[in-house]
C-alpha cells in the first residue's frame, strides 16, 4: 500500500473512534481531525498508552455496540488493572488471515502438524495460532502450556513438524529432549517463537538440540495478538502487514517520529480493527523499520528484531540499566550459556546487584566470574556480584522468563 492510501485509512479510523470510542472522544476533544490529511498532521495526534487502556476498564475501549462483539481477550493484569479488548467477527477473521500469512512466510503448509504450546483463554496467543493453522489447512495439535513430558510424548507420537511457543519453553523442551535421548524420535522442522526477546545464544542452544529453523513472530494482546509480523526464510527482519497496521518509530523521550533505519520505540495504529481500534499506540518495544525491500521479494515492510523495551529500565546505585545491556555483556563472554537472571537487593541501605548466569560445561567459573565483574564495571558502570551456575540451575518457564527480580522493597 502507498503512503497516501495508508494515511487515508488511518485518518478514517481516527475520525470514527473520535465519535464512537469513549477514550478517544475525550483524547481527541478540540482536535480538528475532520480537516487533517497529511502524515505530518497525523504525527501530531496524541499517543495512546497502556494506562489509557487500563483506565478504560472494563468496556471503555469498545468502539462498536456490544451486540457486535463476539469475543473478549485480555492482558494478565499482573501490573495493574487488566486490559479488555473486544473483537468483532471481522476482527477475528482479519487476525486469522494475518496468522495464515505468518505460517506461509515460515514455509508451513497444509501437510504440517503444528503443536501449539501457548495458553488458551483470555490471553490471545493460543487462539490466534490455531485459527491461522486451521485456515491454512494444517493439522493443529493444541497442547497448550505445561506438562513437558506429555508435550514430548505427543511430539514424538504425532510427529509434530512445527513447534509454537516462547523461546523459553522451546529451550526447556530442547533440554528435556536431550536429557531423554529423544533427538532421533522427533520430527520437528520449524519453530515459531514469540512473546519475549531472545538472543543468539539461546537460539544456538535450541538449534543444537532440535536442529530446526526458527522464525520470530511478533504481536501484542492490544493489537490483535501474535501474528502482526514475522520473519521469512531470509531472516533479515520481521515483515509487518501494512494493509492492517501502520507503524512508526519514535524517540521514546521526545515523541518525535524517526526516519526508517533509526532505532526507537514502535508505535502502531490499527486502521482495520473494529472492536477496539488503537491510534498511535505506544508499544514500548525498541526496534527500527528496516529500509528497502527484503531479498525474499515480499512487498511487506520489515521491523528489526526487538532488542528491549523503553519501560524496562531499572535504577541501581543511581545508574539507569536495561536488562538487555547485561545480556549483551554475557553474550560476548565465551563460556557463558544463554540463561541469566538479575537479582536486586538492599545491603546496609545500599543497592546490591547480583547477576546469576549459567556457564557451559567445563568452563572456568572463577575466570568467568572475574570477567563478568570487569565487563559490567566498564560496560554499565556497576560493580555486580557474580554467581556462575551450572546449566539447568536457573528455573525454566513455559511462558516468558522473568529476568529481573527486585527484592529491594
C-alpha positions as CSV (number, residue, x, y, z in Angstrom):
1,X,0.0,0.0,0.0
2,X,1.2,3.5,-0.8
3,X,1.6,6.2,1.9
4,X,-1.4,8.2,0.7
5,X,-3.7,5.2,1.0
6,X,-2.4,4.3,4.4
7,X,-2.8,7.8,5.7
8,X,-6.3,8.0,4.3
9,X,-7.3,4.8,6.2
10,X,-5.5,6.0,9.4
11,X,-7.5,9.2,9.4
12,X,-10.7,7.5,8.6
13,X,-10.2,5.3,11.6
14,X,-9.3,8.3,13.8
15,X,-12.4,10.1,12.8
16,X,-14.5,7.0,13.5
17,X,-13.2,6.4,17.0
18,X,-13.5,10.1,17.8
19,X,-17.2,9.6,17.5
20,X,-17.6,6.0,18.8
21,X,-15.0,5.2,21.4
22,X,-15.1,6.8,24.9
23,X,-11.4,7.2,25.4
24,X,-10.9,8.8,22.0
25,X,-13.9,11.1,22.4
26,X,-12.0,12.6,25.3
27,X,-8.5,12.3,23.9
28,X,-9.3,14.0,20.5
29,X,-11.5,16.7,22.0
30,X,-10.7,20.0,20.4
31,X,-8.5,18.5,17.6
32,X,-9.7,19.3,14.1
33,X,-9.4,15.7,12.9
34,X,-12.0,16.2,10.1
35,X,-9.7,18.5,8.2
36,X,-6.4,16.6,8.8
37,X,-4.9,14.7,5.8
38,X,-1.1,14.6,5.9
39,X,1.4,12.3,7.6
40,X,2.8,15.3,9.4
41,X,-0.6,16.1,10.8
42,X,-1.2,12.5,11.8
43,X,2.1,12.6,13.8
44,X,0.6,15.5,15.9
45,X,-2.2,13.3,17.2
46,X,-1.8,12.2,20.9
47,X,-0.3,8.8,21.7
48,X,-2.3,6.0,23.3
49,X,-0.6,4.2,26.1
50,X,-1.4,1.1,28.2
51,X,-2.6,3.3,31.1
52,X,-5.3,4.7,28.8
53,X,-6.5,1.1,28.2
54,X,-6.4,0.3,31.9
55,X,-8.4,3.4,32.7
56,X,-11.0,2.3,30.2
57,X,-11.7,-1.0,32.1
58,X,-14.0,-2.8,31.6
59,X,-15.7,-1.5,28.4
60,X,-14.4,2.0,27.7
61,X,-12.4,0.7,24.7
62,X,-15.5,-0.6,22.9
63,X,-15.9,1.3,19.5
64,X,-18.9,-0.8,18.5
65,X,-22.1,-1.9,20.2
66,X,-21.8,-4.9,22.5
67,X,-24.0,-7.0,20.2
68,X,-21.3,-6.9,17.6
69,X,-18.6,-8.2,19.9
70,X,-18.1,-12.0,19.6
71,X,-15.0,-12.4,21.8
72,X,-13.0,-10.7,24.6
73,X,-9.3,-11.1,25.1
74,X,-7.4,-9.6,28.0
75,X,-3.9,-8.9,29.4
76,X,-3.0,-10.7,32.6
77,X,-3.4,-7.6,34.8
78,X,-0.3,-8.5,36.9
79,X,0.9,-4.9,36.8
80,X,-2.4,-3.2,37.3
81,X,-6.0,-3.3,36.0
82,X,-6.3,-5.8,33.1
83,X,-6.8,-4.5,29.6
84,X,-10.0,-5.8,28.0
85,X,-10.0,-5.9,24.2
86,X,-13.3,-6.7,22.3
87,X,-13.2,-8.4,18.9
88,X,-15.9,-8.4,16.2
89,X,-16.3,-11.2,13.7
90,X,-14.3,-9.2,11.2
91,X,-11.5,-8.7,13.7
92,X,-11.3,-12.4,14.3
93,X,-11.2,-13.1,10.6
94,X,-8.6,-10.4,9.9
95,X,-6.4,-11.9,12.7
96,X,-6.7,-15.4,11.2
97,X,-5.7,-14.0,7.8
98,X,-2.5,-12.4,9.2
99,X,-1.7,-15.6,11.2
100,X,-2.1,-17.7,8.0
101,X,0.3,-15.3,6.3
102,X,2.8,-15.8,9.1
103,X,2.7,-19.6,8.6
104,X,3.2,-19.1,4.9
105,X,6.2,-16.8,5.5
106,X,7.7,-19.6,7.6
107,X,7.1,-22.2,4.9
108,X,4.4,-24.0,6.8
109,X,1.9,-25.8,4.6
110,X,-1.3,-28.0,4.9
111,X,1.0,-31.0,5.2
112,X,2.5,-29.8,8.5
113,X,1.5,-30.8,12.0
114,X,1.5,-27.7,14.3
115,X,2.0,-28.2,18.0
116,X,0.7,-25.1,19.9
117,X,2.1,-24.7,23.4
118,X,0.9,-21.2,24.3
119,X,-2.2,-21.0,26.5
120,X,-5.8,-20.8,25.5
121,X,-8.1,-18.4,27.4
122,X,-8.3,-14.7,27.9
123,X,-4.7,-14.4,26.7
124,X,-4.6,-14.1,22.9
125,X,-1.8,-16.5,21.9
126,X,-3.2,-20.0,21.5
127,X,-6.4,-19.0,19.7
128,X,-4.5,-16.9,17.1
129,X,-2.1,-19.7,16.2
130,X,-4.9,-22.2,16.0
131,X,-7.1,-20.0,13.7
132,X,-4.2,-19.3,11.3
133,X,-3.2,-23.0,11.1
134,X,-6.7,-24.2,10.5
135,X,-7.2,-21.5,7.8
136,X,-4.0,-22.8,6.2
137,X,-5.3,-26.4,6.4
138,X,-2.5,-27.7,8.6
139,X,-3.1,-30.3,11.4
140,X,-3.4,-28.5,14.7
141,X,-2.2,-30.1,18.0
142,X,-3.4,-27.6,20.6
143,X,-1.5,-28.9,23.7
144,X,-1.4,-25.6,25.5
145,X,1.3,-25.0,28.1
146,X,2.8,-27.3,30.7
147,X,3.3,-31.0,31.3
148,X,6.6,-31.2,29.4
149,X,6.7,-35.0,29.5
150,X,3.3,-35.2,27.7
151,X,4.3,-32.5,25.3
152,X,7.3,-34.5,24.2
153,X,5.3,-37.8,24.0
154,X,2.7,-36.1,21.8
155,X,5.5,-34.5,19.7
156,X,7.1,-37.9,19.1
157,X,3.9,-39.9,18.6
158,X,2.0,-37.5,16.3
159,X,5.2,-36.4,14.5
160,X,4.8,-32.7,15.1
161,X,6.7,-30.8,12.4
162,X,6.2,-27.2,13.7
163,X,6.6,-26.0,17.3
164,X,4.8,-22.9,18.5
165,X,5.7,-21.2,21.8
166,X,8.0,-18.9,23.7
167,X,11.8,-19.3,23.3
168,X,12.0,-20.0,27.0
169,X,9.7,-23.0,26.6
170,X,11.5,-24.0,23.4
171,X,14.7,-24.2,25.4
172,X,13.0,-26.2,28.2
173,X,11.7,-28.7,25.6
174,X,15.1,-28.9,23.9
175,X,16.8,-29.7,27.2
176,X,14.3,-32.4,28.0
177,X,14.7,-34.0,24.6
178,X,18.5,-34.1,25.2
179,X,18.1,-35.4,28.7
180,X,15.9,-38.3,27.5
181,X,18.0,-39.0,24.4
182,X,15.0,-38.5,22.1
183,X,16.6,-36.4,19.4
184,X,16.1,-39.1,16.8
185,X,12.5,-39.6,17.8
186,X,11.3,-36.1,17.0
187,X,10.3,-34.8,13.5
188,X,10.3,-31.0,14.1
189,X,11.4,-28.9,11.2
190,X,10.5,-25.4,12.3
191,X,9.9,-23.4,15.4
192,X,7.9,-20.2,15.6
193,X,8.7,-18.3,18.8
194,X,7.5,-15.0,20.2
195,X,6.3,-13.1,23.3
196,X,9.8,-12.3,24.5
197,X,13.2,-11.1,23.3
198,X,15.7,-13.9,22.7
199,X,19.3,-13.6,21.8
200,X,21.8,-15.6,19.7
201,X,22.9,-17.8,22.5
202,X,19.5,-19.3,23.3
203,X,18.9,-19.7,19.5
204,X,22.2,-21.7,19.2
205,X,21.3,-23.9,22.2
206,X,17.8,-24.7,20.8
207,X,19.2,-25.4,17.4
208,X,21.9,-27.7,18.8
209,X,19.2,-29.9,20.4
210,X,16.3,-29.7,17.9
211,X,18.0,-28.8,14.6
212,X,15.1,-26.7,13.5
213,X,14.8,-23.4,11.6
214,X,13.5,-20.5,13.8
215,X,11.1,-17.7,13.0
216,X,10.5,-14.6,15.1
217,X,6.8,-13.8,15.4
218,X,5.6,-10.5,16.9
219,X,2.3,-9.3,18.3
220,X,0.5,-7.8,21.3
221,X,-2.7,-8.5,23.1
222,X,-3.8,-4.9,22.4
223,X,-3.0,-5.2,18.6
224,X,-5.0,-8.4,17.7
225,X,-2.4,-10.7,19.3
226,X,0.6,-12.6,17.8
227,X,0.8,-12.6,14.1
228,X,1.1,-8.9,13.0
229,X,4.7,-9.5,11.9
230,X,7.1,-12.5,11.3
231,X,10.5,-13.0,9.6
232,X,10.8,-15.0,6.4
233,X,13.4,-17.6,5.3
234,X,15.9,-14.8,4.6
235,X,15.8,-13.9,8.3
236,X,16.6,-10.2,7.6
237,X,13.7,-8.8,9.7
238,X,10.1,-9.3,10.5
239,X,7.6,-8.5,7.8
240,X,4.6,-6.5,9.2
241,X,1.3,-6.3,7.4
242,X,0.9,-2.7,6.4
243,X,-2.6,-3.4,5.0
244,X,-3.8,-3.9,8.6
245,X,-1.5,-1.7,10.7
246,X,0.6,1.4,10.4
247,X,4.0,1.5,12.2
248,X,6.0,4.5,13.3
249,X,9.3,4.6,15.2
250,X,9.6,7.4,17.7
251,X,12.2,8.8,20.1
252,X,10.8,7.5,23.4
253,X,11.9,10.7,25.2
254,X,10.8,13.4,22.8
255,X,8.0,11.5,21.0
256,X,9.4,12.7,17.7
257,X,8.9,10.3,14.7
258,X,12.2,8.9,13.4
259,X,13.1,8.1,9.8
260,X,13.4,4.5,8.6
261,X,16.6,2.8,9.8
262,X,16.8,4.6,13.1
263,X,16.2,2.7,16.3
264,X,13.4,3.8,18.7
265,X,10.1,2.9,20.2
266,X,7.5,1.2,18.0
267,X,4.1,2.9,17.7
268,X,1.2,1.2,16.0
269,X,-2.1,2.3,14.5
270,X,-4.8,-0.3,13.6
271,X,-6.7,1.1,10.7
272,X,-9.0,-2.0,10.1
273,X,-9.7,-3.1,13.6
274,X,-13.4,-2.6,14.6
275,X,-13.9,-3.7,18.2
276,X,-11.1,-1.7,19.8
277,X,-9.1,0.3,17.3
278,X,-5.9,2.0,18.5
279,X,-4.5,5.2,17.3
280,X,-0.7,5.8,17.8
281,X,-0.4,3.1,20.4
282,X,3.0,3.1,22.2
283,X,4.2,-0.5,22.4
284,X,7.4,0.5,24.3
285,X,9.2,-2.2,22.2
286,X,12.5,-1.0,20.8
287,X,13.2,-1.7,17.2
288,X,13.6,0.0,13.8
289,X,11.9,-0.1,10.4
290,X,14.4,-1.7,8.0
291,X,14.8,0.4,4.8
292,X,14.4,-1.2,1.4
293,X,12.9,-4.5,0.2
294,X,13.7,-7.9,1.6
295,X,15.7,-10.3,-0.6
296,X,12.7,-12.6,-0.5
297,X,10.8,-10.2,-2.7
298,X,7.8,-9.6,-0.4
299,X,6.3,-6.1,-0.6
300,X,5.6,-6.0,3.1
301,X,8.0,-3.7,5.0
302,X,10.2,-5.1,7.9
303,X,10.8,-4.5,11.5
304,X,14.1,-5.4,13.0
305,X,14.4,-7.9,15.9
306,X,13.0,-6.4,19.2
307,X,16.0,-5.5,21.3
308,X,14.3,-4.4,24.5
309,X,11.7,-2.1,26.0
310,X,11.7,1.5,26.8
311,X,10.0,0.9,30.1
312,X,12.1,-2.0,31.4
313,X,14.8,0.3,32.8
314,X,16.0,-0.4,36.4
315,X,17.9,2.1,38.6
316,X,20.8,0.7,40.6
317,X,23.1,2.9,42.6
318,X,21.7,5.9,40.7
319,X,22.5,4.4,37.3
320,X,19.9,3.5,34.7
321,X,20.3,0.0,33.4
322,X,18.5,-2.1,30.9
323,X,18.5,-6.0,31.2
324,X,19.5,-6.1,27.5
325,X,22.8,-4.4,28.4
326,X,23.6,-7.3,30.8
327,X,22.5,-9.9,28.2
328,X,24.8,-8.2,25.7
329,X,27.8,-8.4,28.1
330,X,27.1,-12.1,28.8
331,X,26.8,-12.9,25.1
332,X,30.3,-11.7,24.3
333,X,32.0,-13.6,27.1
334,X,32.9,-17.1,25.9
335,X,31.9,-19.7,28.3
336,X,28.5,-18.3,29.4
337,X,25.4,-20.1,28.1
338,X,22.1,-18.4,27.3
339,X,20.3,-18.2,30.7
340,X,20.8,-15.4,33.2
341,X,18.9,-13.6,36.0
342,X,19.4,-10.2,37.7
343,X,18.5,-10.0,41.5
344,X,18.4,-6.6,43.2
345,X,18.7,-6.4,47.0
346,X,19.4,-3.9,49.7
347,X,22.6,-4.4,51.8
348,X,23.2,-1.9,54.5
349,X,20.8,0.5,52.8
350,X,22.8,0.3,49.5
351,X,21.8,-1.4,46.3
352,X,23.3,-4.8,45.5
353,X,23.1,-6.2,42.0
354,X,23.5,-10.0,41.7
355,X,24.0,-11.4,38.2
356,X,23.3,-15.1,38.0
357,X,24.4,-16.8,34.8
358,X,24.8,-20.4,33.6
359,X,28.1,-21.5,32.3
360,X,28.9,-24.0,29.6
361,X,30.1,-27.4,30.8
362,X,33.9,-27.4,31.5
363,X,34.2,-23.6,31.7
364,X,36.5,-21.9,34.2
365,X,33.9,-20.5,36.6
366,X,36.3,-18.3,38.5
367,X,37.6,-16.7,35.3
368,X,34.1,-16.2,34.1
369,X,33.0,-14.5,37.4
370,X,36.0,-12.2,37.2
371,X,35.4,-11.3,33.5
372,X,31.7,-10.6,34.3
373,X,32.6,-8.2,37.1
374,X,35.1,-6.4,34.9
375,X,32.8,-6.2,31.9
376,X,29.8,-4.9,33.9
377,X,32.0,-2.3,35.6
378,X,33.3,-0.9,32.3
379,X,30.1,-1.5,30.3
380,X,27.3,-0.3,32.7
381,X,29.4,1.4,35.4
382,X,28.2,-1.0,38.2
383,X,30.1,-3.5,40.3
384,X,28.0,-6.6,40.3
385,X,28.0,-9.7,42.5
386,X,28.6,-12.6,40.1
387,X,27.1,-16.1,40.6
388,X,28.2,-18.6,38.0
389,X,25.8,-21.5,37.8
390,X,25.6,-24.9,36.1
391,X,23.3,-25.3,33.1
392,X,19.8,-26.1,34.5
393,X,20.3,-24.3,37.8
394,X,18.0,-21.4,36.8
395,X,14.3,-22.0,36.5
396,X,12.8,-22.7,33.1
397,X,9.5,-21.2,32.1
398,X,6.5,-22.3,30.0
399,X,5.9,-18.6,29.2
400,X,8.2,-15.6,29.4
401,X,11.3,-15.9,31.5
402,X,11.5,-13.4,34.4
403,X,14.9,-11.9,34.1
404,X,14.8,-9.3,36.9
405,X,13.8,-9.9,40.5
406,X,13.8,-6.8,42.6
407,X,13.8,-7.6,46.3
408,X,14.6,-4.0,47.4
409,X,11.0,-3.4,48.7
